[in-house]
Amino acid sequence: MIRLMSMSCIWMVVMLFWLVMADDVLYKDRDQPVAARVKDLLERMTLEEKIGQMVQIERLVATPDVMRHYFIGSLLSGGGSVPNPHATVVDWVNMVNEFQNGSLSTRLGIPMIYGIDAVHGHNNVVNATIFPHNVGLGATRQ
């Protein structure tokens, strides 16, 4: 009798797991049409998640926990906003990945968009090639 009960418990756990995993998540299926994916995602989102996705905050006030808790959709490194004063490409990649991990750990796993003020080139990255702005402007004229 005890063995029969334990088998029943195992069966119920397996069925519960299957029901949870059987949820069709269209918005993550790249084979689905974009309109169907967007509709599916929007129907799943709470008001707080929708608001968070429309917000862009400055990197200085962001943390992975802020990204996760407020469902922030976009970060910006404004002029001079750097991971550290002598940031290398690796420093930038690590910083962005930490923020992205915070975003991806939300219920829906929506990635964030990262923006950077690089109008004059990526002068905030040590050893980056910077193209003189005035040369670019001059090249647009006859």
GUDREN-98840 format. One record per residue: residue number from 1; residue in one letter; x, y, z of N, C-alpha, C, O in turn. Coordinates in steps of 0.02 Angstrom, whole numbers. Layout:
N
+-----+------+--------+--------+--------+--------+---------+--------+--------+--------+--------+--------+--------+--------+
:  nr : rest :  neast : nnorth :    nup : caeast : canorth :   caup :  ceast : cnorth :    cup :  oeast : onorth :    oup :
+-----+------+--------+--------+--------+--------+---------+--------+--------+--------+--------+--------+--------+--------+
: NUM :    A :      X :      Y :      Z :      X :       Y :      Z :      X :      Y :      Z :      X :      Y :      Z :
...
+-----+------+--------+--------+--------+--------+---------+--------+--------+--------+--------+--------+--------+--------+
//
This chain:
142
+-----+------+--------+--------+--------+--------+---------+--------+--------+--------+--------+--------+--------+--------+
:  nr : rest :  neast : nnorth :    nup : caeast : canorth :   caup :  ceast : cnorth :    cup :  oeast : onorth :    oup :
+-----+------+--------+--------+--------+--------+---------+--------+--------+--------+--------+--------+--------+--------+
:   1 :    M :     41 :    -60 :      0 :      0 :       0 :      0 :     43 :     63 :      0 :     29 :    110 :    -37 :
:   2 :    I :     96 :     63 :     41 :    140 :     121 :     43 :    175 :    132 :    -24 :    182 :    188 :    -48 :
:   3 :    R :    196 :     75 :    -55 :    229 :      80 :   -119 :    181 :    109 :   -172 :    202 :    149 :   -214 :
:   4 :    L :    119 :     90 :   -170 :     69 :     115 :   -216 :     58 :    190 :   -207 :     50 :    227 :   -255 :
:   5 :    M :     58 :    212 :   -144 :     49 :     284 :   -129 :    109 :    323 :   -154 :    101 :    378 :   -182 :
:   6 :    S :    170 :    297 :   -146 :    229 :     334 :   -169 :    230 :    338 :   -245 :    251 :    389 :   -273 :
:   7 :    M :    207 :    285 :   -278 :    203 :     286 :   -352 :    151 :    338 :   -374 :    161 :    372 :   -424 :
:   8 :    S :     97 :    344 :   -337 :     45 :     393 :   -353 :     73 :    464 :   -345 :     59 :    508 :   -386 :
:   9 :    C :    112 :    475 :   -292 :    142 :     541 :   -281 :    191 :    558 :   -336 :    191 :    614 :   -361 :
:  10 :    I :    232 :    510 :   -356 :    279 :     521 :   -411 :    241 :    538 :   -475 :    259 :    585 :   -510 :
:  11 :    W :    188 :    500 :   -489 :    148 :     513 :   -549 :    118 :    583 :   -547 :    117 :    617 :   -598 :
:  12 :    M :     93 :    605 :   -490 :     64 :     672 :   -484 :    117 :    726 :   -495 :    103 :    776 :   -527 :
:  13 :    V :    177 :    716 :   -468 :    231 :     764 :   -478 :    250 :    768 :   -552 :    259 :    823 :   -578 :
:  14 :    V :    255 :    711 :   -585 :    271 :     710 :   -656 :    217 :    746 :   -696 :    233 :    785 :   -741 :
:  15 :    M :    155 :    733 :   -681 :     99 :     766 :   -717 :     99 :    841 :   -705 :     89 :    879 :   -752 :
:  16 :    L :    111 :    862 :   -644 :    114 :     933 :   -628 :    171 :    966 :   -666 :    162 :   1020 :   -694 :
:  17 :    F :    229 :    935 :   -666 :    287 :     961 :   -703 :    270 :    966 :   -778 :    286 :   1016 :   -809 :
:  18 :    W :    238 :    915 :   -805 :    220 :     916 :   -876 :    171 :    972 :   -892 :    178 :   1005 :   -943 :
:  19 :    L :    122 :    983 :   -848 :     74 :    1036 :   -860 :    107 :   1105 :   -859 :     90 :   1148 :   -899 :
:  20 :    V :    153 :   1115 :   -813 :    188 :    1179 :   -808 :    232 :   1189 :   -869 :    234 :   1244 :   -897 :
:  21 :    M :    267 :   1138 :   -890 :    313 :    1144 :   -947 :    277 :   1143 :  -1014 :    305 :   1163 :  -1064 :
:  22 :    A :    215 :   1120 :  -1016 :    178 :    1115 :  -1079 :    151 :   1181 :  -1103 :    123 :   1185 :  -1158 :
:  23 :    D :    158 :   1234 :  -1063 :    133 :    1299 :  -1082 :    165 :   1322 :  -1147 :    226 :   1326 :  -1153 :
:  24 :    D :    123 :   1338 :  -1197 :    148 :    1362 :  -1261 :    169 :   1435 :  -1254 :    127 :   1478 :  -1242 :
:  25 :    V :    232 :   1448 :  -1263 :    258 :    1516 :  -1258 :    275 :   1538 :  -1329 :    331 :   1530 :  -1352 :
:  26 :    L :    225 :   1567 :  -1363 :    234 :    1587 :  -1432 :    287 :   1642 :  -1440 :    324 :   1642 :  -1489 :
:  27 :    Y :    290 :   1688 :  -1392 :    334 :    1746 :  -1401 :    408 :   1727 :  -1403 :    449 :   1767 :  -1427 :
:  28 :    K :    426 :   1668 :  -1380 :    495 :    1646 :  -1383 :    509 :   1600 :  -1443 :    566 :   1580 :  -1454 :
:  29 :    D :    458 :   1585 :  -1481 :    464 :    1540 :  -1538 :    480 :   1580 :  -1601 :    436 :   1613 :  -1629 :
:  30 :    R :    542 :   1578 :  -1624 :    564 :    1617 :  -1682 :    530 :   1596 :  -1747 :    532 :   1633 :  -1796 :
:  31 :    D :    500 :   1537 :  -1748 :    465 :    1514 :  -1808 :    395 :   1544 :  -1815 :    364 :   1538 :  -1868 :
:  32 :    Q :    371 :   1576 :  -1762 :    304 :    1606 :  -1764 :    308 :   1675 :  -1797 :    360 :   1708 :  -1794 :
:  33 :    P :    252 :   1698 :  -1827 :    251 :    1766 :  -1855 :    260 :   1818 :  -1799 :    238 :   1808 :  -1742 :
:  34 :    V :    290 :   1873 :  -1817 :    304 :    1926 :  -1767 :    239 :   1949 :  -1734 :    237 :   1958 :  -1673 :
:  35 :    A :    187 :   1960 :  -1772 :    124 :    1984 :  -1744 :     97 :   1936 :  -1691 :     72 :   1958 :  -1639 :
:  36 :    A :    102 :   1871 :  -1703 :     78 :    1821 :  -1654 :    122 :   1823 :  -1592 :     97 :   1816 :  -1536 :
:  37 :    R :    187 :   1831 :  -1602 :    233 :    1833 :  -1544 :    219 :   1894 :  -1501 :    218 :   1889 :  -1440 :
:  38 :    V :    210 :   1951 :  -1533 :    197 :    2014 :  -1496 :    131 :   2008 :  -1458 :    127 :   2026 :  -1400 :
:  39 :    K :     79 :   1984 :  -1492 :     13 :    1976 :  -1460 :     19 :   1930 :  -1398 :     -8 :   1946 :  -1345 :
:  40 :    D :     53 :   1874 :  -1406 :     61 :    1827 :  -1351 :     98 :   1859 :  -1292 :     77 :   1852 :  -1235 :
:  41 :    L :    151 :   1895 :  -1307 :    191 :    1927 :  -1254 :    150 :   1980 :  -1218 :    149 :   1982 :  -1157 :
:  42 :    L :    117 :   2023 :  -1256 :     78 :    2077 :  -1224 :     21 :   2050 :  -1181 :      5 :   2079 :  -1129 :
:  43 :    E :     -8 :   1994 :  -1201 :    -61 :    1965 :  -1161 :    -35 :   1936 :  -1095 :    -72 :   1931 :  -1046 :
:  44 :    R :     28 :   1917 :  -1094 :     58 :    1888 :  -1034 :     83 :   1941 :   -985 :     90 :   1928 :   -926 :
:  45 :    M :     97 :   2002 :  -1011 :    129 :    2054 :   -970 :     80 :   2087 :   -922 :     22 :   2099 :   -939 :
:  46 :    T :    105 :   2102 :   -863 :     67 :    2142 :   -815 :     76 :   2216 :   -833 :    118 :   2233 :   -875 :
:  47 :    L :     37 :   2259 :   -802 :     44 :    2331 :   -814 :    114 :   2354 :   -793 :    144 :   2395 :   -828 :
:  48 :    E :    139 :   2329 :   -737 :    205 :    2349 :   -713 :    259 :   2329 :   -763 :    306 :   2367 :   -775 :
:  49 :    E :    252 :   2270 :   -793 :    301 :    2247 :   -843 :    299 :   2291 :   -906 :    351 :   2307 :   -935 :
:  50 :    K :    239 :   2309 :   -927 :    232 :    2352 :   -986 :    263 :   2421 :   -974 :    298 :   2448 :  -1017 :
:  51 :    I :    250 :   2449 :   -916 :    278 :    2515 :   -899 :    354 :   2510 :   -896 :    389 :   2552 :   -925 :
:  52 :    G :    380 :   2459 :   -863 :    453 :    2450 :   -858 :    486 :   2443 :   -926 :    541 :   2469 :   -936 :
:  53 :    Q :    454 :   2410 :   -973 :    482 :    2401 :  -1039 :    486 :   2466 :  -1078 :    525 :   2472 :  -1125 :
:  54 :    M :    445 :   2515 :  -1060 :    446 :    2579 :  -1095 :    494 :   2629 :  -1064 :    501 :   2685 :  -1088 :
:  55 :    V :    528 :   2609 :  -1011 :    572 :    2655 :   -974 :    645 :   2643 :   -993 :    668 :   2586 :  -1000 :
:  56 :    Q :    681 :   2699 :  -1002 :    754 :    2696 :  -1010 :    785 :   2734 :   -952 :    767 :   2792 :   -940 :
:  57 :    I :    831 :   2702 :   -916 :    864 :    2735 :   -860 :    938 :   2742 :   -875 :    966 :   2708 :   -919 :
:  58 :    E :    971 :   2787 :   -839 :   1043 :    2798 :   -847 :   1080 :   2743 :   -811 :   1059 :   2720 :   -757 :
:  59 :    R :   1135 :   2722 :   -839 :   1175 :    2667 :   -812 :   1195 :   2680 :   -739 :   1201 :   2632 :   -700 :
:  60 :    L :   1207 :   2742 :   -721 :   1230 :    2757 :   -653 :   1181 :   2737 :   -599 :   1202 :   2724 :   -542 :
:  61 :    V :   1117 :   2733 :   -615 :   1067 :    2715 :   -565 :   1044 :   2642 :   -572 :    999 :   2620 :   -536 :
:  62 :    A :   1074 :   2606 :   -618 :   1052 :    2537 :   -633 :   1094 :   2486 :   -595 :   1153 :   2496 :   -582 :
:  63 :    T :   1062 :   2432 :   -578 :   1094 :    2372 :   -551 :   1056 :   2313 :   -581 :   1000 :   2322 :   -605 :
:  64 :    P :   1085 :   2253 :   -580 :   1046 :    2196 :   -603 :    980 :   2187 :   -564 :    930 :   2166 :   -593 :
:  65 :    D :    981 :   2203 :   -499 :    919 :    2199 :   -460 :    867 :   2250 :   -481 :    807 :   2234 :   -483 :
:  66 :    V :    888 :   2310 :   -498 :    842 :    2361 :   -523 :    811 :   2338 :   -589 :    751 :   2345 :   -600 :
:  67 :    M :    852 :   2310 :   -633 :    828 :    2285 :   -697 :    774 :   2231 :   -686 :    723 :   2231 :   -720 :
:  68 :    R :    787 :   2187 :   -640 :    742 :    2131 :   -626 :    678 :   2155 :   -591 :    623 :   2135 :   -610 :
:  69 :    H :    685 :   2197 :   -541 :    629 :    2217 :   -500 :    580 :   2264 :   -537 :    520 :   2259 :   -528 :
:  70 :    Y :    607 :   2309 :   -578 :    565 :    2359 :   -612 :    554 :   2344 :   -686 :    523 :   2383 :   -721 :
:  71 :    F :    579 :   2287 :   -710 :    569 :    2264 :   -779 :    593 :   2316 :   -830 :    562 :   2326 :   -882 :
:  72 :    I :    650 :   2349 :   -815 :    675 :    2404 :   -857 :    691 :   2377 :   -927 :    724 :   2326 :   -935 :
:  73 :    G :    668 :   2413 :   -978 :    677 :    2392 :  -1047 :    740 :   2417 :  -1080 :    763 :   2388 :  -1128 :
:  74 :    S :    768 :   2472 :  -1054 :    825 :    2502 :  -1089 :    870 :   2539 :  -1040 :    846 :   2572 :   -994 :
:  75 :    L :    936 :   2533 :  -1051 :    986 :    2571 :  -1013 :   1023 :   2616 :  -1061 :   1029 :   2601 :  -1120 :
:  76 :    L :   1049 :   2672 :  -1034 :   1088 :    2719 :  -1074 :   1151 :   2738 :  -1037 :   1150 :   2756 :   -978 :
:  77 :    S :   1207 :   2734 :  -1072 :   1269 :    2764 :  -1048 :   1274 :   2831 :  -1082 :   1294 :   2836 :  -1140 :
:  78 :    G :   1255 :   2883 :  -1046 :   1260 :    2951 :  -1073 :   1334 :   2971 :  -1078 :   1378 :   2933 :  -1059 :
:  79 :    G :   1347 :   3030 :  -1103 :   1415 :    3054 :  -1111 :   1455 :   3048 :  -1047 :   1435 :   3077 :   -996 :
:  80 :    G :   1509 :   3011 :  -1048 :   1552 :    3003 :   -990 :   1530 :   2950 :   -940 :   1563 :   2940 :   -890 :
:  81 :    S :   1475 :   2916 :   -953 :   1451 :    2864 :   -908 :   1486 :   2798 :   -925 :   1467 :   2764 :   -972 :
:  82 :    V :   1536 :   2782 :   -885 :   1579 :    2724 :   -899 :   1582 :   2676 :   -840 :   1568 :   2696 :   -783 :
:  83 :    P :   1599 :   2612 :   -853 :   1605 :    2564 :   -797 :   1661 :   2583 :   -749 :   1654 :   2572 :   -688 :
:  84 :    N :   1715 :   2611 :   -774 :   1770 :    2636 :   -733 :   1810 :   2684 :   -776 :   1803 :   2684 :   -837 :
:  85 :    P :   1853 :   2726 :   -746 :   1888 :    2778 :   -784 :   1932 :   2752 :   -842 :   1943 :   2788 :   -890 :
:  86 :    H :   1956 :   2691 :   -838 :   1999 :    2663 :   -891 :   1968 :   2599 :   -918 :   2002 :   2548 :   -924 :
:  87 :    A :   1903 :   2602 :   -934 :   1865 :    2543 :   -954 :   1889 :   2515 :  -1021 :   1895 :   2551 :  -1070 :
:  88 :    T :   1902 :   2451 :  -1021 :   1920 :    2416 :  -1082 :   1857 :   2384 :  -1112 :   1803 :   2387 :  -1082 :
:  89 :    V :   1865 :   2354 :  -1170 :   1809 :    2320 :  -1201 :   1782 :   2265 :  -1155 :   1721 :   2257 :  -1149 :
:  90 :    V :   1827 :   2230 :  -1122 :   1806 :    2176 :  -1076 :   1765 :   2205 :  -1018 :   1715 :   2175 :   -997 :
:  91 :    D :   1785 :   2262 :   -992 :   1747 :    2295 :   -938 :   1676 :   2312 :   -961 :   1627 :   2300 :   -924 :
:  92 :    W :   1670 :   2338 :  -1021 :   1605 :    2355 :  -1049 :   1562 :   2293 :  -1058 :   1504 :   2292 :  -1038 :
:  93 :    V :   1590 :   2242 :  -1087 :   1553 :    2180 :  -1100 :   1529 :   2150 :  -1034 :   1471 :   2130 :  -1028 :
:  94 :    N :   1572 :   2147 :   -984 :   1553 :    2119 :   -919 :   1497 :   2159 :   -887 :   1450 :   2131 :   -859 :
:  95 :    M :   1502 :   2226 :   -891 :   1451 :    2269 :   -861 :   1383 :   2258 :   -895 :   1332 :   2248 :   -861 :
:  96 :    V :   1383 :   2260 :   -961 :   1320 :    2251 :   -998 :   1290 :   2182 :   -985 :   1230 :   2175 :   -977 :
:  97 :    N :   1332 :   2131 :   -983 :   1308 :    2063 :   -970 :   1276 :   2057 :   -901 :   1226 :   2021 :   -893 :
:  98 :    E :   1303 :   2091 :   -851 :   1273 :    2089 :   -784 :   1203 :   2119 :   -786 :   1156 :   2091 :   -757 :
:  99 :    F :   1196 :   2177 :   -819 :   1129 :    2208 :   -825 :   1082 :   2162 :   -864 :   1024 :   2153 :   -845 :
: 100 :    Q :   1108 :   2133 :   -919 :   1066 :    2089 :   -960 :   1043 :   2028 :   -921 :    986 :   2006 :   -928 :
: 101 :    N :   1087 :   2000 :   -880 :   1068 :    1943 :   -838 :   1012 :   1961 :   -790 :    967 :   1920 :   -778 :
: 102 :    G :   1013 :   2023 :   -764 :    958 :    2045 :   -722 :    893 :   2047 :   -760 :    841 :   2026 :   -735 :
: 103 :    S :    895 :   2073 :   -821 :    834 :    2077 :   -863 :    809 :   2007 :   -881 :    749 :   1994 :   -879 :
: 104 :    L :    854 :   1963 :   -900 :    834 :    1897 :   -922 :    808 :   1853 :   -865 :    776 :   1802 :   -877 :
: 105 :    S :    822 :   1873 :   -803 :    799 :    1832 :   -746 :    729 :   1850 :   -724 :    704 :   1823 :   -674 :
: 106 :    T :    695 :   1894 :   -760 :    626 :    1910 :   -743 :    580 :   1853 :   -765 :    602 :   1807 :   -799 :
: 107 :    R :    519 :   1856 :   -746 :    470 :    1805 :   -761 :    465 :   1791 :   -836 :    460 :   1733 :   -856 :
: 108 :    L :    466 :   1843 :   -876 :    458 :    1835 :   -949 :    524 :   1832 :   -986 :    526 :   1814 :  -1045 :
: 109 :    G :    579 :   1849 :   -952 :    645 :    1844 :   -983 :    655 :   1890 :  -1043 :    686 :   1870 :  -1092 :
: 110 :    I :    629 :   1951 :  -1039 :    636 :    1998 :  -1094 :    704 :   2032 :  -1090 :    720 :   2061 :  -1038 :
: 111 :    P :    745 :   2028 :  -1143 :    811 :    2061 :  -1140 :    804 :   2137 :  -1142 :    755 :   2163 :  -1169 :
: 112 :    M :    852 :   2171 :  -1115 :    852 :    2244 :  -1116 :    888 :   2268 :  -1179 :    924 :   2231 :  -1212 :
: 113 :    I :    878 :   2332 :  -1194 :    915 :    2365 :  -1248 :    965 :   2411 :  -1214 :    947 :   2447 :  -1167 :
: 114 :    Y :   1028 :   2410 :  -1238 :   1079 :    2453 :  -1209 :   1098 :   2507 :  -1258 :   1117 :   2493 :  -1315 :
: 115 :    G :   1094 :   2569 :  -1237 :   1112 :    2626 :  -1279 :   1174 :   2660 :  -1252 :   1187 :   2661 :  -1192 :
: 116 :    I :   1213 :   2687 :  -1298 :   1274 :    2723 :  -1278 :   1280 :   2787 :  -1318 :   1268 :   2788 :  -1379 :
: 117 :    D :   1300 :   2841 :  -1285 :   1311 :    2905 :  -1319 :   1379 :   2900 :  -1352 :   1431 :   2913 :  -1321 :
: 118 :    A :   1379 :   2883 :  -1416 :   1442 :    2874 :  -1453 :   1440 :   2914 :  -1518 :   1464 :   2891 :  -1570 :
: 119 :    V :   1411 :   2974 :  -1515 :   1405 :    3016 :  -1575 :   1473 :   3030 :  -1606 :   1479 :   3032 :  -1667 :
: 120 :    H :   1523 :   3041 :  -1565 :   1590 :    3057 :  -1589 :   1637 :   2997 :  -1587 :   1698 :   3005 :  -1592 :
: 121 :    G :   1610 :   2938 :  -1580 :   1651 :    2878 :  -1575 :   1650 :   2853 :  -1504 :   1628 :   2887 :  -1458 :
: 122 :    H :   1675 :   2793 :  -1495 :   1676 :    2762 :  -1428 :   1737 :   2785 :  -1390 :   1781 :   2745 :  -1375 :
: 123 :    N :   1739 :   2849 :  -1374 :   1797 :    2875 :  -1337 :   1796 :   2856 :  -1264 :   1843 :   2873 :  -1227 :
: 124 :    N :   1745 :   2820 :  -1241 :   1743 :    2796 :  -1172 :   1771 :   2726 :  -1165 :   1770 :   2697 :  -1111 :
: 125 :    V :   1797 :   2698 :  -1220 :   1827 :    2631 :  -1219 :   1902 :   2639 :  -1231 :   1923 :   2664 :  -1283 :
: 126 :    V :   1943 :   2618 :  -1183 :   2016 :    2624 :  -1189 :   2039 :   2588 :  -1252 :   2020 :   2531 :  -1264 :
: 127 :    N :   2082 :   2621 :  -1290 :   2112 :    2595 :  -1352 :   2063 :   2589 :  -1411 :   2079 :   2556 :  -1460 :
: 128 :    A :   2004 :   2619 :  -1406 :   1958 :    2617 :  -1462 :   1980 :   2667 :  -1516 :   2010 :   2718 :  -1500 :
: 129 :    T :   1965 :   2652 :  -1578 :   1979 :    2698 :  -1633 :   1925 :   2752 :  -1633 :   1866 :   2737 :  -1633 :
: 130 :    I :   1947 :   2814 :  -1635 :   1900 :    2870 :  -1635 :   1910 :   2909 :  -1700 :   1966 :   2928 :  -1716 :
: 131 :    F :   1857 :   2919 :  -1736 :   1861 :    2957 :  -1798 :   1843 :   3030 :  -1783 :   1793 :   3044 :  -1751 :
: 132 :    P :   1885 :   3076 :  -1807 :   1872 :    3147 :  -1794 :   1804 :   3168 :  -1823 :   1789 :   3155 :  -1881 :
: 133 :    H :   1764 :   3200 :  -1782 :   1697 :    3218 :  -1801 :   1697 :   3267 :  -1860 :   1658 :   3259 :  -1907 :
: 134 :    N :   1740 :   3317 :  -1859 :   1741 :    3367 :  -1912 :   1760 :   3337 :  -1980 :   1737 :   3360 :  -2032 :
: 135 :    V :   1802 :   3286 :  -1980 :   1820 :    3252 :  -2043 :   1757 :   3220 :  -2072 :   1745 :   3223 :  -2132 :
: 136 :    G :   1718 :   3188 :  -2029 :   1656 :    3157 :  -2052 :   1607 :   3207 :  -2079 :   1574 :   3195 :  -2130 :
: 137 :    L :   1602 :   3265 :  -2046 :   1557 :    3318 :  -2071 :   1582 :   3344 :  -2139 :   1542 :   3355 :  -2185 :
: 138 :    G :   1648 :   3353 :  -2145 :   1676 :    3378 :  -2208 :   1665 :   3329 :  -2264 :   1656 :   3350 :  -2322 :
: 139 :    A :   1666 :   3266 :  -2250 :   1657 :    3215 :  -2302 :   1586 :   3213 :  -2329 :   1574 :   3182 :  -2381 :
: 140 :    T :   1540 :   3247 :  -2295 :   1471 :    3247 :  -2318 :   1457 :   3304 :  -2367 :   1402 :   3308 :  -2395 :
: 141 :    R :   1506 :   3348 :  -2378 :   1498 :    3406 :  -2422 :   1537 :   3397 :  -2486 :   1583 :   3355 :  -2490 :
: 142 :    Q :   1518 :   3435 :  -2537 :   1555 :    3431 :  -2601 :   1615 :   3477 :  -2602 :   1651 :   3480 :  -2652 :
+-----+------+--------+--------+--------+--------+---------+--------+--------+--------+--------+--------+--------+--------+
//
